[in-house]
Amino acid sequence: MNQILSQDEVDALLKGMDSGDVETDSDTLEAEGEYESFDWSSQGRKLKGNMPLFVLANQRYAHRLKNSLSNTLGKMIEIDAGPLEMIKFEEFQRSLPLPTSLHLFKIEPLRGVGMLVIETRLVFSLIEAFFGGNGAGSAKVEGRDFTPIEQKIIGKVVNIALADMEKAWKDVYPVKTVFVRSETNPQGVNVMPPSEFLISVKFEVELKKAAGSITLCIPYASIQPIREKLSGSYQKDDSAQDRMWISLLRQRIYESKVDFSVDLGKSNLPVKDFLNMKEGDILLLNNSFQEKLLARVQGIPKYQGYAGRYGRKKVFRVANTLNGDPG
């Protein structure tokens, strides 16, 4: 049966679809709810429960930072750690206002650069509290950068925050934070590709009537080497890892090649006889075949033993090492 449609039939079909007279499969699927949109770029953003030790470190960090800032300011501060979130770097940049208090730091021995962002309204609340105010944060910040004095105070807060991060991570995975630089324009921070993901944690800070947030961002690629540890998976103890390393090292040493030589003996010859020597001449040595010979490894005296033959091979039987141990 010929199933090819004529041009008139095709035109009639398209007209019916446009007018709604002809029902399409997409209408049926949409009505029955049999499909939903799927965003590949959003996969992996839900980190809740995947890295419980990371969450634990953040909770400890919030507690330490709360105590440190409260003692420094002489005022009670409340800090709560938010959930882990994933965000693309370009989205993170666009979300920051201008000016912003953004601080870059390295997380040794992990690779990459972390970021600490202090919300602008919180910056001025902390500065006011540093100088004895109530921390209400009434200063207007629109249209101006931070002054040198304000930047110095912010630097003290950043140093406290980085030091507390090291202490909070000590029992989970020891790290050392190294301050790199501060920025006020987020568009000037190009430390990673725009499409790379960050793990973001927001710490909500309450200072009397004022409130704000401190956001900690770590590149997802930096966490990958220790992802299994942060997920609380089983880890081999250090002794097992040491034994594996020793075994591997021993195997590599056994496969190494060294120069091995044996001193068969000595003989005194006149220069004339030495110069006239040719292949096949017999040289009489000054020691007996029953005496032990000296063997050298890489030119260093190491063994004593006896030379001989095994089949067609020349061999050396070790009698003892030079320190007296049996060979």
C-alpha positions, 0 to 999 in steps of 0.5 A: 500500500502506498503510504506517501502523502501528497502535497495537498494532504500534507498541507491539510495535515499542517493546517489541522495541527495549527487549528487544533483539529488534529490532536498531536502526541505532545498534547497527550503527553503534556495532559497525562503528565508523562514527562518532565524537564531535565536539566543536566547542569543541575545534576549533583547540586543536591549535596544534603547527606552526601558529605556529612563530615563536611556538614559537621566541619561547618557546624564546628566552624560556626561555633568557633567563629561565634566565640571568636567574634563575640570575644573580639567585639565584646558582644554576643553574636549568633552564627548558624551554618546553612546547608551545602549548595552547588552553584556555577562560578559565573552565577556566583559572581552575578549574585554579588553586589558592588562593592562587595567584601570578597577575600581569596585564600588557598586551602593547602594541601588541596588545590584551587582558591577558596572565597570568603564573602562578607555581606556588605551590611554585615561589614558595617555592622561589624565595623560599628561594633569594633568601635563600640557601637551597637552594631546596628549597621546604619551606615550608607554604602551605596556608590563608594568603596571601603575606606582603608580603615574599614578594610583594615577592620575587615582584614581582622575579621577575615584572619579570625575566620581563616584561623577558625576554619583550620581549627574546625577542619583539624579532626576532619581533614587538616588544612592550612589556609593562606590569604591571597588578596581581597576584592571589592569588584566580583567581576575582577575575580577570575580564579576559575572557569565560569562554568566550574562549580562551587560548594557554597555554605552560608553562615547567618550572623545575628548581631543584636538588631543587625543581621547578615551573612558570611559565605564560604565557597570552595571549588568542587574540584578541590574537594574531589580528592577527599570526597570519599573521606568527607562522605564518611566512607570506610578508610584504611588505617595508616598502618595498612597504608604504610604496609602497602607503601613498604611492600611497593617500595621493596618490590621496586628496590628488588627490580633495580639493577646494580653492578656486582664484582668479585675480586678474584685475587692479585698478582705481581708482574713485571711491566714487560710481561704485562705488556706482552700479555695476550688472550689465553695466557694463564695468570697465577694469583697470590691466593688459594681457591679455598680462601674467601673472595671479596664481592663489591656492590656498586664498588662498595665492599659488601660480601665474602664468599666463593666463586665457581661454576653452575652449569655454564654460568659463573656464580658466587656463593655468599658466605657472609656479609662484611659485618659478620652476618651469615649470607 
